[in-house]
Amino acid sequence: MAAPMKATVTVTLKNGVLDPQGRAIESALKGLGFEGVGDVRAGKIVELELADGTSRETVEAMARQLLANTVIENFRIEMP
Amino acid sequence: MAAPMKATVTVTLKNGVLDPQGRAIESALKGLGFEGVGDVRAGKIVELELADGTSRETVEAMARQLLANTVIENFRIEMP
């Protein structure tokens, strides 16, 4: 059997949406003494094993229906 | 002023570490009727704006000290 196909969905907050997690990381990095830290944005990544031949449209449907909240989040899909 | 430098740190669970979030996504996708979904792993991504000339070693120190729990997580750094 061939190795399963892999797809990666990266979900990030849209510009203009407040990102409290990113702000917390930013101030924690400054508190640790790191200099020159500007804006920090946090997001999530989902790595999926899929049956061979699964289309990009299917993965896009997964992202729209479950993985991302498209009101406030963007997503991008990487797959072979 | 030049645009700030950007770095992206991707944090994923090590192989063998249980991933309840990934399992929940997997069963939710199946519940929505998507077929051929295998293992699903969830991770996080941190996009940092940094002062020009910040070294990869500095970003690695940020990841080790704050962004990743290196007992159970791997991280990778993408930067120009």
Backbone of each chain as nested JSON, in Angstrom:
{
  "chains": [
    {"id": "A", "residues": [
      {"number": 1, "name": "MET", "atoms": {"N": [0.849, -1.194, 0.0], "CA": [0.0, 0.0, 0.0], "C": [0.883, 1.242, 0.0]}},
      {"number": 2, "name": "ALA", "atoms": {"N": [0.49, 2.209, -0.763], "CA": [1.264, 3.451, -0.821], "C": [1.11, 4.232, 0.481]}},
      {"number": 3, "name": "ALA", "atoms": {"N": [2.067, 5.09, 0.754], "CA": [1.941, 5.972, 1.916], "C": [0.729, 6.874, 1.703]}},
      {"number": 4, "name": "PRO", "atoms": {"N": [-0.004, 7.188, 2.781], "CA": [-1.182, 8.033, 2.593], "C": [-0.784, 9.437, 2.174]}},
      {"number": 5, "name": "MET", "atoms": {"N": [-1.705, 10.094, 1.511], "CA": [-1.476, 11.475, 1.094], "C": [-1.565, 12.385, 2.312]}},
      {"number": 6, "name": "LYS", "atoms": {"N": [-0.748, 13.422, 2.323], "CA": [-0.791, 14.359, 3.45], "C": [-1.232, 15.735, 2.964]}},
      {"number": 7, "name": "ALA", "atoms": {"N": [-2.045, 16.389, 3.763], "CA": [-2.402, 17.782, 3.48], "C": [-2.22, 18.577, 4.761]}},
      {"number": 8, "name": "THR", "atoms": {"N": [-1.807, 19.822, 4.606], "CA": [-1.636, 20.7, 5.759], "C": [-2.517, 21.921, 5.584]}},
      {"number": 9, "name": "VAL", "atoms": {"N": [-3.335, 22.178, 6.585], "CA": [-4.191, 23.369, 6.573], "C": [-3.69, 24.316, 7.658]}},
      {"number": 10, "name": "THR", "atoms": {"N": [-3.325, 25.523, 7.254], "CA": [-2.851, 26.534, 8.201], "C": [-3.933, 27.589, 8.361]}},
      {"number": 11, "name": "VAL", "atoms": {"N": [-4.326, 27.823, 9.601], "CA": [-5.423, 28.747, 9.888], "C": [-4.86, 29.934, 10.664]}},
      {"number": 12, "name": "THR", "atoms": {"N": [-5.066, 31.128, 10.137], "CA": [-4.554, 32.327, 10.806], "C": [-5.676, 33.352, 10.934]}},
      {"number": 13, "name": "LEU", "atoms": {"N": [-5.587, 34.19, 11.941], "CA": [-6.588, 35.236, 12.128], "C": [-6.469, 36.274, 11.018]}},
      {"number": 14, "name": "LYS", "atoms": {"N": [-7.597, 36.806, 10.568], "CA": [-7.558, 37.858, 9.568], "C": [-6.943, 39.118, 10.157]}},
      {"number": 15, "name": "ASN", "atoms": {"N": [-6.364, 39.923, 9.28], "CA": [-5.841, 41.214, 9.722], "C": [-6.971, 42.031, 10.34]}},
      {"number": 16, "name": "GLY", "atoms": {"N": [-6.658, 42.709, 11.423], "CA": [-7.658, 43.557, 12.059], "C": [-8.401, 42.851, 13.173]}},
      {"number": 17, "name": "VAL", "atoms": {"N": [-8.308, 41.523, 13.205], "CA": [-8.948, 40.78, 14.296], "C": [-7.972, 40.74, 15.471]}},
      {"number": 18, "name": "LEU", "atoms": {"N": [-8.452, 41.133, 16.64], "CA": [-7.587, 41.132, 17.82], "C": [-7.102, 39.724, 18.117]}},
      {"number": 19, "name": "ASP", "atoms": {"N": [-5.846, 39.619, 18.515], "CA": [-5.23, 38.32, 18.747], "C": [-4.625, 38.3, 20.161]}},
      {"number": 20, "name": "PRO", "atoms": {"N": [-5.452, 38.004, 21.174], "CA": [-4.948, 38.048, 22.554], "C": [-3.811, 37.066, 22.8]}},
      {"number": 21, "name": "GLN", "atoms": {"N": [-3.858, 35.906, 22.142], "CA": [-2.777, 34.929, 22.329], "C": [-1.458, 35.488, 21.794]}},
      {"number": 22, "name": "GLY", "atoms": {"N": [-1.528, 36.109, 20.617], "CA": [-0.33, 36.72, 20.044], "C": [0.21, 37.828, 20.938]}},
      {"number": 23, "name": "ARG", "atoms": {"N": [-0.708, 38.643, 21.499], "CA": [-0.279, 39.724, 22.397], "C": [0.388, 39.164, 23.645]}},
      {"number": 24, "name": "ALA", "atoms": {"N": [-0.141, 38.064, 24.149], "CA": [0.437, 37.454, 25.349], "C": [1.838, 36.926, 25.053]}},
      {"number": 25, "name": "ILE", "atoms": {"N": [2.012, 36.306, 23.884], "CA": [3.336, 35.797, 23.498], "C": [4.304, 36.967, 23.353]}},
      {"number": 26, "name": "GLU", "atoms": {"N": [3.83, 38.034, 22.713], "CA": [4.677, 39.22, 22.499], "C": [5.176, 39.769, 23.837]}},
      {"number": 27, "name": "SER", "atoms": {"N": [4.273, 39.922, 24.8], "CA": [4.742, 40.519, 26.054], "C": [5.579, 39.525, 26.847]}},
      {"number": 28, "name": "ALA", "atoms": {"N": [5.299, 38.24, 26.717], "CA": [6.135, 37.247, 27.404], "C": [7.557, 37.246, 26.836]}},
      {"number": 29, "name": "LEU", "atoms": {"N": [7.671, 37.358, 25.5], "CA": [9.011, 37.395, 24.883], "C": [9.771, 38.634, 25.364]}},
      {"number": 30, "name": "LYS", "atoms": {"N": [9.078, 39.774, 25.423], "CA": [9.731, 40.985, 25.916], "C": [10.135, 40.801, 27.379]}},
      {"number": 31, "name": "GLY", "atoms": {"N": [9.274, 40.18, 28.156], "CA": [9.582, 39.934, 29.562], "C": [10.791, 39.031, 29.744]}},
      {"number": 32, "name": "LEU", "atoms": {"N": [11.018, 38.155, 28.771], "CA": [12.186, 37.263, 28.828], "C": [13.455, 37.971, 28.36]}},
      {"number": 33, "name": "GLY", "atoms": {"N": [13.307, 39.214, 27.9], "CA": [14.489, 39.991, 27.521], "C": [14.791, 39.99, 26.031]}},
      {"number": 34, "name": "PHE", "atoms": {"N": [13.913, 39.409, 25.214], "CA": [14.161, 39.446, 23.77], "C": [13.831, 40.839, 23.238]}},
      {"number": 35, "name": "GLU", "atoms": {"N": [14.74, 41.378, 22.456], "CA": [14.535, 42.732, 21.95], "C": [14.109, 42.724, 20.489]}},
      {"number": 36, "name": "GLY", "atoms": {"N": [13.459, 43.801, 20.089], "CA": [13.087, 43.962, 18.689], "C": [11.889, 43.136, 18.271]}},
      {"number": 37, "name": "VAL", "atoms": {"N": [11.107, 42.666, 19.26], "CA": [9.919, 41.878, 18.927], "C": [8.781, 42.833, 18.606]}},
      {"number": 38, "name": "GLY", "atoms": {"N": [8.212, 42.693, 17.426], "CA": [7.078, 43.52, 17.026], "C": [5.791, 42.728, 17.179]}},
      {"number": 39, "name": "ASP", "atoms": {"N": [4.907, 42.922, 16.23], "CA": [3.618, 42.242, 16.265], "C": [3.795, 40.72, 16.234]}},
      {"number": 40, "name": "VAL", "atoms": {"N": [3.028, 40.008, 17.026], "CA": [3.048, 38.543, 17.03], "C": [1.633, 38.042, 16.775]}},
      {"number": 41, "name": "ARG", "atoms": {"N": [1.498, 37.109, 15.844], "CA": [0.182, 36.537, 15.536], "C": [0.248, 35.032, 15.744]}},
      {"number": 42, "name": "ALA", "atoms": {"N": [-0.746, 34.5, 16.414], "CA": [-0.8, 33.06, 16.662], "C": [-1.836, 32.427, 15.743]}},
      {"number": 43, "name": "GLY", "atoms": {"N": [-1.565, 31.241, 15.308], "CA": [-2.504, 30.52, 14.462], "C": [-2.409, 29.038, 14.735]}},
      {"number": 44, "name": "LYS", "atoms": {"N": [-3.094, 28.26, 13.936], "CA": [-3.016, 26.817, 14.153], "C": [-2.78, 26.105, 12.83]}},
      {"number": 45, "name": "ILE", "atoms": {"N": [-2.334, 24.873, 12.972], "CA": [-1.989, 24.085, 11.795], "C": [-2.585, 22.698, 12.001]}},
      {"number": 46, "name": "VAL", "atoms": {"N": [-3.174, 22.157, 10.949], "CA": [-3.777, 20.829, 11.027], "C": [-3.171, 19.981, 9.92]}},
      {"number": 47, "name": "GLU", "atoms": {"N": [-2.525, 18.877, 10.303], "CA": [-1.934, 17.954, 9.328], "C": [-2.839, 16.743, 9.196]}},
      {"number": 48, "name": "LEU", "atoms": {"N": [-3.3, 16.501, 7.987], "CA": [-4.271, 15.435, 7.743], "C": [-3.667, 14.339, 6.887]}},
      {"number": 49, "name": "GLU", "atoms": {"N": [-3.901, 13.101, 7.271], "CA": [-3.626, 11.974, 6.372], "C": [-4.915, 11.659, 5.632]}},
      {"number": 50, "name": "LEU", "atoms": {"N": [-4.827, 11.604, 4.31], "CA": [-6.031, 11.432, 3.504], "C": [-5.849, 10.299, 2.523]}},
      {"number": 51, "name": "ALA", "atoms": {"N": [-6.971, 9.756, 2.075], "CA": [-6.91, 8.721, 1.054], "C": [-6.3, 9.312, -0.215]}},
      {"number": 52, "name": "ASP", "atoms": {"N": [-5.532, 8.497, -0.908], "CA": [-4.943, 8.939, -2.173], "C": [-6.031, 9.452, -3.104]}},
      {"number": 53, "name": "GLY", "atoms": {"N": [-5.741, 10.55, -3.764], "CA": [-6.687, 11.069, -4.744], "C": [-7.704, 12.033, -4.165]}},
      {"number": 54, "name": "THR", "atoms": {"N": [-7.616, 12.303, -2.854], "CA": [-8.516, 13.312, -2.274], "C": [-8.212, 14.658, -2.919]}},
      {"number": 55, "name": "SER", "atoms": {"N": [-9.254, 15.354, -3.345], "CA": [-9.038, 16.598, -4.095], "C": [-8.844, 17.771, -3.154]}},
      {"number": 56, "name": "ARG", "atoms": {"N": [-8.24, 18.817, -3.687], "CA": [-8.071, 20.064, -2.948], "C": [-9.428, 20.648, -2.562]}},
      {"number": 57, "name": "GLU", "atoms": {"N": [-10.43, 20.453, -3.419], "CA": [-11.774, 20.971, -3.123], "C": [-12.318, 20.321, -1.845]}},
      {"number": 58, "name": "THR", "atoms": {"N": [-12.041, 19.027, -1.685], "CA": [-12.507, 18.331, -0.476], "C": [-11.843, 18.911, 0.757]}},
      {"number": 59, "name": "VAL", "atoms": {"N": [-10.52, 19.14, 0.668], "CA": [-9.812, 19.693, 1.824], "C": [-10.318, 21.11, 2.107]}},
      {"number": 60, "name": "GLU", "atoms": {"N": [-10.626, 21.852, 1.049], "CA": [-11.174, 23.197, 1.24], "C": [-12.531, 23.129, 1.942]}},
      {"number": 61, "name": "ALA", "atoms": {"N": [-13.324, 22.142, 1.594], "CA": [-14.623, 21.977, 2.261], "C": [-14.423, 21.655, 3.742]}},
      {"number": 62, "name": "MET", "atoms": {"N": [-13.43, 20.801, 4.051], "CA": [-13.13, 20.49, 5.457], "C": [-12.77, 21.766, 6.212]}},
      {"number": 63, "name": "ALA", "atoms": {"N": [-11.935, 22.599, 5.567], "CA": [-11.489, 23.819, 6.228], "C": [-12.665, 24.764, 6.471]}},
      {"number": 64, "name": "ARG", "atoms": {"N": [-13.518, 24.909, 5.463], "CA": [-14.648, 25.833, 5.602], "C": [-15.67, 25.34, 6.617]}},
      {"number": 65, "name": "GLN", "atoms": {"N": [-15.902, 24.022, 6.629], "CA": [-16.961, 23.498, 7.496], "C": [-16.503, 23.297, 8.927]}},
      {"number": 66, "name": "LEU", "atoms": {"N": [-15.213, 23.022, 9.123], "CA": [-14.796, 22.645, 10.477], "C": [-13.547, 23.354, 10.978]}},
      {"number": 67, "name": "LEU", "atoms": {"N": [-12.514, 23.419, 10.141], "CA": [-11.206, 23.793, 10.681], "C": [-11.051, 25.288, 10.91]}},
      {"number": 68, "name": "ALA", "atoms": {"N": [-11.679, 26.089, 10.058], "CA": [-11.522, 27.541, 10.174], "C": [-12.872, 28.195, 10.389]}},
      {"number": 69, "name": "ASN", "atoms": {"N": [-12.866, 29.278, 11.132], "CA": [-14.036, 30.14, 11.236], "C": [-13.811, 31.276, 10.247]}},
      {"number": 70, "name": "THR", "atoms": {"N": [-14.425, 31.161, 9.071], "CA": [-14.06, 32.075, 7.981], "C": [-14.537, 33.502, 8.206]}},
      {"number": 71, "name": "VAL", "atoms": {"N": [-15.311, 33.732, 9.271], "CA": [-15.669, 35.121, 9.598], "C": [-14.425, 35.876, 10.074]}},
      {"number": 72, "name": "ILE", "atoms": {"N": [-13.603, 35.206, 10.864], "CA": [-12.448, 35.893, 11.453], "C": [-11.114, 35.266, 11.063]}},
      {"number": 73, "name": "GLU", "atoms": {"N": [-11.144, 34.137, 10.342], "CA": [-9.886, 33.441, 10.048], "C": [-9.702, 33.196, 8.551]}},
      {"number": 74, "name": "ASN", "atoms": {"N": [-8.467, 33.26, 8.125], "CA": [-8.084, 32.81, 6.787], "C": [-7.483, 31.418, 6.897]}},
      {"number": 75, "name": "PHE", "atoms": {"N": [-7.512, 30.68, 5.801], "CA": [-6.789, 29.412, 5.805], "C": [-6.061, 29.246, 4.491]}},
      {"number": 76, "name": "ARG", "atoms": {"N": [-4.988, 28.468, 4.543], "CA": [-4.318, 28.085, 3.294], "C": [-4.028, 26.591, 3.363]}},
      {"number": 77, "name": "ILE", "atoms": {"N": [-4.024, 25.994, 2.191], "CA": [-3.905, 24.541, 2.086], "C": [-2.618, 24.212, 1.349]}},
      {"number": 78, "name": "GLU", "atoms": {"N": [-1.823, 23.331, 1.925], "CA": [-0.662, 22.805, 1.198], "C": [-0.865, 21.313, 1.023]}},
      {"number": 79, "name": "MET", "atoms": {"N": [-0.811, 20.866, -0.2], "CA": [-0.911, 19.434, -0.466], "C": [-0.192, 19.14, -1.769]}},
      {"number": 80, "name": "PRO", "atoms": {"N": [0.204, 17.876, -1.948], "CA": [0.987, 17.538, -3.146], "C": [0.15, 17.764, -4.425]}}
    ]},
    {"id": "B", "residues": [
      {"number": 1, "name": "MET", "atoms": {"N": [11.755, 53.621, 6.51], "CA": [12.118, 52.432, 7.296], "C": [11.759, 51.17, 6.516]}},
      {"number": 2, "name": "ALA", "atoms": {"N": [12.615, 50.199, 6.588], "CA": [12.349, 48.945, 5.88], "C": [11.215, 48.19, 6.578]}},
      {"number": 3, "name": "ALA", "atoms": {"N": [10.569, 47.31, 5.827], "CA": [9.547, 46.451, 6.436], "C": [10.235, 45.55, 7.46]}},
      {"number": 4, "name": "PRO", "atoms": {"N": [9.555, 45.262, 8.565], "CA": [10.196, 44.415, 9.569], "C": [10.403, 43.001, 9.034]}},
      {"number": 5, "name": "MET", "atoms": {"N": [11.388, 42.335, 9.607], "CA": [11.649, 40.948, 9.238], "C": [10.562, 40.062, 9.837]}},
      {"number": 6, "name": "LYS", "atoms": {"N": [10.2, 39.019, 9.104], "CA": [9.185, 38.098, 9.619], "C": [9.799, 36.724, 9.84]}},
      {"number": 7, "name": "ALA", "atoms": {"N": [9.403, 36.079, 10.913], "CA": [9.794, 34.689, 11.135], "C": [8.546, 33.906, 11.512]}},
      {"number": 8, "name": "THR", "atoms": {"N": [8.505, 32.659, 11.088], "CA": [7.375, 31.801, 11.427], "C": [7.887, 30.578, 12.175]}},
      {"number": 9, "name": "VAL", "atoms": {"N": [7.318, 30.336, 13.339], "CA": [7.677, 29.152, 14.117], "C": [6.468, 28.221, 14.122]}},
      {"number": 10, "name": "THR", "atoms": {"N": [6.668, 27.003, 13.644], "CA": [5.604, 26.005, 13.619], "C": [5.895, 24.963, 14.687]}},
      {"number": 11, "name": "VAL", "atoms": {"N": [4.944, 24.741, 15.563], "CA": [5.126, 23.819, 16.69], "C": [4.18, 22.647, 16.516]}},
      {"number": 12, "name": "THR", "atoms": {"N": [4.736, 21.439, 16.497], "CA": [3.902, 20.241, 16.34], "C": [4.248, 19.234, 17.424]}},
      {"number": 13, "name": "LEU", "atoms": {"N": [3.289, 18.408, 17.77], "CA": [3.531, 17.365, 18.768], "C": [4.477, 16.322, 18.205]}},
      {"number": 14, "name": "LYS", "atoms": {"N": [5.361, 15.798, 19.049], "CA": [6.249, 14.728, 18.616], "C": [5.444, 13.476, 18.308]}},
      {"number": 15, "name": "ASN", "atoms": {"N": [5.991, 12.649, 17.437], "CA": [5.365, 11.358, 17.164], "C": [5.266, 10.56, 18.451]}},
      {"number": 16, "name": "GLY", "atoms": {"N": [4.147, 9.89, 18.626], "CA": [3.971, 9.064, 19.809], "C": [3.291, 9.787, 20.948]}},
      {"number": 17, "name": "VAL", "atoms": {"N": [3.229, 11.122, 20.864], "CA": [2.511, 11.883, 21.892], "C": [1.034, 11.923, 21.497]}},
      {"number": 18, "name": "LEU", "atoms": {"N": [0.177, 11.547, 22.432], "CA": [-1.26, 11.558, 22.145], "C": [-1.721, 12.962, 21.809]}},
      {"number": 19, "name": "ASP", "atoms": {"N": [-2.621, 13.065, 20.822], "CA": [-3.067, 14.357, 20.351], "C": [-4.6, 14.395, 20.385]}},
      {"number": 20, "name": "PRO", "atoms": {"N": [-5.172, 14.707, 21.554], "CA": [-6.632, 14.676, 21.675], "C": [-7.323, 15.656, 20.725]}},
      {"number": 21, "name": "GLN", "atoms": {"N": [-6.695, 16.801, 20.484], "CA": [-7.317, 17.778, 19.569], "C": [-7.394, 17.201, 18.16]}},
      {"number": 22, "name": "GLY", "atoms": {"N": [-6.277, 16.558, 17.743], "CA": [-6.275, 15.933, 16.426], "C": [-7.315, 14.831, 16.321]}},
      {"number": 23, "name": "ARG", "atoms": {"N": [-7.453, 14.043, 17.395], "CA": [-8.457, 12.965, 17.391], "C": [-9.863, 13.53, 17.287]}},
      {"number": 24, "name": "ALA", "atoms": {"N": [-10.095, 14.636, 17.991], "CA": [-11.425, 15.257, 17.948], "C": [-11.732, 15.763, 16.54]}},
      {"number": 25, "name": "ILE", "atoms": {"N": [-10.732, 16.377, 15.889], "CA": [-10.932, 16.871, 14.517], "C": [-11.216, 15.692, 13.589]}},
      {"number": 26, "name": "GLU", "atoms": {"N": [-10.432, 14.62, 13.774], "CA": [-10.611, 13.42, 12.937], "C": [-12.042, 12.887, 13.042]}},
      {"number": 27, "name": "SER", "atoms": {"N": [-12.541, 12.744, 14.265], "CA": [-13.886, 12.166, 14.372], "C": [-14.946, 13.17, 13.924]}},
      {"number": 28, "name": "ALA", "atoms": {"N": [-14.698, 14.449, 14.108], "CA": [-15.668, 15.444, 13.614], "C": [-15.737, 15.423, 12.093]}},
      {"number": 29, "name": "LEU", "atoms": {"N": [-14.575, 15.294, 11.431], "CA": [-14.584, 15.23, 9.961], "C": [-15.343, 14.003, 9.48]}},
      {"number": 30, "name": "LYS", "atoms": {"N": [-15.107, 12.872, 10.153], "CA": [-15.842, 11.66, 9.78], "C": [-17.341, 11.862, 10.016]}},
      {"number": 31, "name": "GLY", "atoms": {"N": [-17.679, 12.49, 11.129], "CA": [-19.084, 12.753, 11.435], "C": [-19.742, 13.652, 10.401]}},
      {"number": 32, "name": "LEU", "atoms": {"N": [-18.956, 14.517, 9.775], "CA": [-19.493, 15.394, 8.728], "C": [-19.604, 14.664, 7.39]}},
      {"number": 33, "name": "GLY", "atoms": {"N": [-19.132, 13.424, 7.34], "CA": [-19.286, 12.643, 6.122], "C": [-18.062, 12.614, 5.224]}},
      {"number": 34, "name": "PHE", "atoms": {"N": [-16.939, 13.19, 5.671], "CA": [-15.731, 13.127, 4.85], "C": [-15.123, 11.736, 4.954]}},
      {"number": 35, "name": "GLU", "atoms": {"N": [-14.789, 11.178, 3.82], "CA": [-14.252, 9.817, 3.807], "C": [-12.75, 9.808, 3.575]}},
      {"number": 36, "name": "GLY", "atoms": {"N": [-12.115, 8.73, 4.018], "CA": [-10.692, 8.57, 3.751], "C": [-9.808, 9.39, 4.668]}},
      {"number": 37, "name": "VAL", "atoms": {"N": [-10.381, 9.889, 5.778], "CA": [-9.579, 10.67, 6.709], "C": [-8.82, 9.722, 7.633]}},
      {"number": 38, "name": "GLY", "atoms": {"N": [-7.509, 9.851, 7.647], "CA": [-6.683, 9.036, 8.533], "C": [-6.274, 9.853, 9.744]}},
      {"number": 39, "name": "ASP", "atoms": {"N": [-5.047, 9.653, 10.153], "CA": [-4.532, 10.344, 11.331], "C": [-4.567, 11.871, 11.128]}},
      {"number": 40, "name": "VAL", "atoms": {"N": [-4.955, 12.594, 12.151], "CA": [-4.966, 14.057, 12.108], "C": [-4.136, 14.57, 13.284]}},
      {"number": 41, "name": "ARG", "atoms": {"N": [-3.23, 15.488, 13.001], "CA": [-2.394, 16.072, 14.059], "C": [-2.605, 17.579, 14.073]}},
      {"number": 42, "name": "ALA", "atoms": {"N": [-2.794, 18.119, 15.25], "CA": [-2.982, 19.565, 15.383], "C": [-1.714, 20.197, 15.932]}},
      {"number": 43, "name": "GLY", "atoms": {"N": [-1.421, 21.377, 15.491], "CA": [-0.249, 22.1, 15.978], "C": [-0.533, 23.585, 15.982]}},
      {"number": 44, "name": "LYS", "atoms": {"N": [0.494, 24.357, 16.269], "CA": [0.272, 25.802, 16.271], "C": [1.373, 26.503, 15.496]}},
      {"number": 45, "name": "ILE", "atoms": {"N": [1.069, 27.72, 15.122], "CA": [2.001, 28.489, 14.312], "C": [2.075, 29.889, 14.913]}},
      {"number": 46, "name": "VAL", "atoms": {"N": [3.287, 30.411, 15.016], "CA": [3.481, 31.754, 15.575], "C": [4.241, 32.585, 14.55]}},
      {"number": 47, "name": "GLU", "atoms": {"N": [3.636, 33.676, 14.118], "CA": [4.28, 34.585, 13.161], "C": [4.789, 35.802, 13.924]}},
      {"number": 48, "name": "LEU", "atoms": {"N": [6.078, 36.034, 13.826], "CA": [6.718, 37.104, 14.604], "C": [7.25, 38.18, 13.678]}},
      {"number": 49, "name": "GLU", "atoms": {"N": [7.024, 39.431, 14.045], "CA": [7.732, 40.541, 13.398], "C": [8.941, 40.861, 14.257]}},
      {"number": 50, "name": "LEU", "atoms": {"N": [10.1, 40.891, 13.625], "CA": [11.347, 41.06, 14.374], "C": [12.172, 42.182, 13.778]}},
      {"number": 51, "name": "ALA", "atoms": {"N": [13.051, 42.73, 14.615], "CA": [13.965, 43.752, 14.117], "C": [14.862, 43.138, 13.05]}},
      {"number": 52, "name": "ASP", "atoms": {"N": [15.17, 43.934, 12.049], "CA": [16.078, 43.47, 10.996], "C": [17.368, 42.951, 11.597]}},
      {"number": 53, "name": "GLY", "atoms": {"N": [17.84, 41.851, 11.079], "CA": [19.119, 41.322, 11.532], "C": [19.003, 40.374, 12.705]}},
      {"number": 54, "name": "THR", "atoms": {"N": [17.778, 40.122, 13.183], "CA": [17.611, 39.127, 14.242], "C": [18.072, 37.776, 13.713]}},
      {"number": 55, "name": "SER", "atoms": {"N": [18.873, 37.078, 14.494], "CA": [19.45, 35.826, 14.004], "C": [18.504, 34.657, 14.226]}},
      {"number": 56, "name": "ARG", "atoms": {"N": [18.737, 33.607, 13.462], "CA": [17.984, 32.369, 13.63], "C": [18.198, 31.807, 15.035]}},
      {"number": 57, "name": "GLU", "atoms": {"N": [19.385, 31.991, 15.584], "CA": [19.668, 31.486, 16.933], "C": [18.747, 32.155, 17.956]}},
      {"number": 58, "name": "THR", "atoms": {"N": [18.504, 33.45, 17.757], "CA": [17.609, 34.159, 18.679], "C": [16.198, 33.588, 18.604]}},
      {"number": 59, "name": "VAL", "atoms": {"N": [15.719, 33.352, 17.36], "CA": [14.364, 32.811, 17.201], "C": [14.306, 31.403, 17.803]}},
      {"number": 60, "name": "GLU", "atoms": {"N": [15.394, 30.652, 17.646], "CA": [15.429, 29.314, 18.233], "C": [15.361, 29.4, 19.758]}},
      {"number": 61, "name": "ALA", "atoms": {"N": [16.033, 30.385, 20.323], "CA": [15.967, 30.568, 21.78], "C": [14.541, 30.91, 22.214]}},
      {"number": 62, "name": "MET", "atoms": {"N": [13.855, 31.747, 21.432], "CA": [12.451, 32.072, 21.747], "C": [11.598, 30.814, 21.746]}},
      {"number": 63, "name": "ALA", "atoms": {"N": [11.828, 29.971, 20.726], "CA": [11.032, 28.745, 20.613], "C": [11.301, 27.826, 21.796]}},
      {"number": 64, "name": "ARG", "atoms": {"N": [12.573, 27.67, 22.155], "CA": [12.916, 26.754, 23.251], "C": [12.418, 27.261, 24.598]}},
      {"number": 65, "name": "GLN", "atoms": {"N": [12.52, 28.578, 24.791], "CA": [12.177, 29.127, 26.105], "C": [10.685, 29.343, 26.293]}},
      {"number": 66, "name": "LEU", "atoms": {"N": [9.978, 29.607, 25.203], "CA": [8.57, 29.994, 25.39], "C": [7.583, 29.284, 24.471]}},
      {"number": 67, "name": "LEU", "atoms": {"N": [7.917, 29.206, 23.175], "CA": [6.866, 28.831, 22.222], "C": [6.582, 27.34, 22.199]}},
      {"number": 68, "name": "ALA", "atoms": {"N": [7.614, 26.526, 22.42], "CA": [7.433, 25.077, 22.343], "C": [7.799, 24.432, 23.672]}},
      {"number": 69, "name": "ASN", "atoms": {"N": [7.115, 23.369, 23.985], "CA": [7.499, 22.51, 25.107], "C": [8.296, 21.362, 24.506]}},
      {"number": 70, "name": "THR", "atoms": {"N": [9.619, 21.469, 24.564], "CA": [10.45, 20.534, 23.788], "C": [10.439, 19.106, 24.341]}},
      {"number": 71, "name": "VAL", "atoms": {"N": [9.803, 18.903, 25.485], "CA": [9.634, 17.519, 25.965], "C": [8.679, 16.768, 25.041]}},
      {"number": 72, "name": "ILE", "atoms": {"N": [7.624, 17.44, 24.619], "CA": [6.595, 16.758, 23.825], "C": [6.397, 17.377, 22.436]}},
      {"number": 73, "name": "GLU", "atoms": {"N": [7.069, 18.497, 22.157], "CA": [6.811, 19.172, 20.88], "C": [8.096, 19.399, 20.09]}},
      {"number": 74, "name": "ASN", "atoms": {"N": [7.976, 19.318, 18.781], "CA": [9.03, 19.751, 17.866], "C": [8.689, 21.142, 17.349]}},
      {"number": 75, "name": "PHE", "atoms": {"N": [9.704, 21.868, 16.908], "CA": [9.394, 23.131, 16.235], "C": [10.296, 23.273, 15.025]}},
      {"number": 76, "name": "ARG", "atoms": {"N": [9.808, 24.041, 14.055], "CA": [10.662, 24.413, 12.931], "C": [10.493, 25.901, 12.669]}},
      {"number": 77, "name": "ILE", "atoms": {"N": [11.567, 26.479, 12.174], "CA": [11.621, 27.926, 12.002], "C": [11.767, 28.234, 10.525]}},
      {"number": 78, "name": "GLU", "atoms": {"N": [10.923, 29.126, 10.031], "CA": [11.102, 29.629, 8.668], "C": [11.355, 31.12, 8.76]}},
      {"number": 79, "name": "MET", "atoms": {"N": [12.457, 31.545, 8.196], "CA": [12.748, 32.977, 8.151], "C": [13.658, 33.252, 6.965]}},
      {"number": 80, "name": "PRO", "atoms": {"N": [13.664, 34.502, 6.496], "CA": [14.441, 34.824, 5.309], "C": [15.942, 34.615, 5.529]}}
    ]}
  ]
}
